[in-house]
Amino acid sequence: MALNTQTEELTEYLMSPDEVRQHLGISRTYTFRLLTTGAIPCVRIGRLRKVRRSDLEKFIEARLEHEEQADDE
């Protein structure tokens, strides 16, 4: 049972592009542009693209920090 708990802790939820789109409130086209350019890292599984929640959070945090620095000037 302890092994399953460790595995669950190490396994991170992978979001679909549609979930990313909804989370960011952006269009499907722009979502795929961000994924294909690598702005948001994704994992390809066959034809599917999946995004780690932590990568999406890093993308958001990077934009927030940039905006905060611009406000300081």
C-alpha positions as CSV (number, residue, x, y, z in Angstrom):
1,M,0.0,0.0,0.0
2,A,2.9,2.4,0.7
3,L,4.2,2.0,-2.8
4,N,0.9,3.2,-4.3
5,T,0.9,6.2,-2.1
6,Q,4.5,7.1,-3.2
7,T,3.5,6.6,-6.9
8,E,0.4,8.8,-6.5
9,E,2.6,11.6,-5.0
10,L,5.1,11.4,-7.8
11,T,2.5,11.3,-10.6
12,E,1.4,14.7,-11.7
13,Y,-2.0,15.4,-13.3
14,L,-1.7,16.0,-17.1
15,M,-4.1,18.6,-18.5
16,S,-5.6,18.5,-21.9
17,P,-5.2,21.5,-24.2
18,D,-8.9,22.2,-23.7
19,E,-8.4,22.3,-19.9
20,V,-5.5,24.6,-20.4
21,R,-7.6,26.8,-22.6
22,Q,-10.4,27.0,-20.1
23,H,-8.0,27.7,-17.2
24,L,-6.4,30.6,-19.1
25,G,-9.6,31.8,-20.7
26,I,-8.0,31.9,-24.2
27,S,-8.9,30.5,-27.6
28,R,-8.2,27.0,-28.9
29,T,-6.0,28.4,-31.6
30,Y,-3.9,30.5,-29.2
31,T,-3.6,27.6,-26.8
32,F,-2.1,25.4,-29.6
33,R,0.2,28.2,-30.6
34,L,1.6,28.3,-27.1
35,L,2.0,24.6,-27.1
36,T,3.6,24.2,-30.5
37,T,6.1,27.1,-29.9
38,G,7.1,25.7,-26.5
39,A,5.9,28.7,-24.6
40,I,4.0,26.1,-22.5
41,P,5.9,22.8,-22.4
42,C,3.8,19.8,-23.3
43,V,4.1,16.0,-23.6
44,R,3.1,14.4,-26.8
45,I,1.5,11.0,-26.5
46,G,0.7,9.9,-30.0
47,R,-1.4,12.7,-31.4
48,L,-2.4,14.0,-28.0
49,R,-0.7,16.8,-26.2
50,K,-0.8,17.0,-22.4
51,V,0.5,19.7,-20.1
52,R,1.7,19.2,-16.6
53,R,-0.2,21.5,-14.2
54,S,3.2,22.7,-12.7
55,D,4.3,23.8,-16.2
56,L,1.1,25.8,-16.6
57,E,1.6,27.4,-13.2
58,K,5.2,28.3,-14.1
59,F,4.0,29.9,-17.4
60,I,1.5,32.0,-15.4
61,E,4.0,32.9,-12.7
62,A,6.5,34.1,-15.3
63,R,3.9,36.4,-16.8
64,L,2.9,37.8,-13.4
65,E,6.5,38.5,-12.5
66,H,7.1,40.3,-15.8
67,E,4.0,42.5,-15.2
68,E,5.1,43.3,-11.7
69,Q,8.5,44.5,-12.9
70,A,6.9,46.6,-15.6
71,D,4.7,48.3,-13.0
72,D,7.8,49.2,-10.9
73,E,9.3,51.3,-13.7
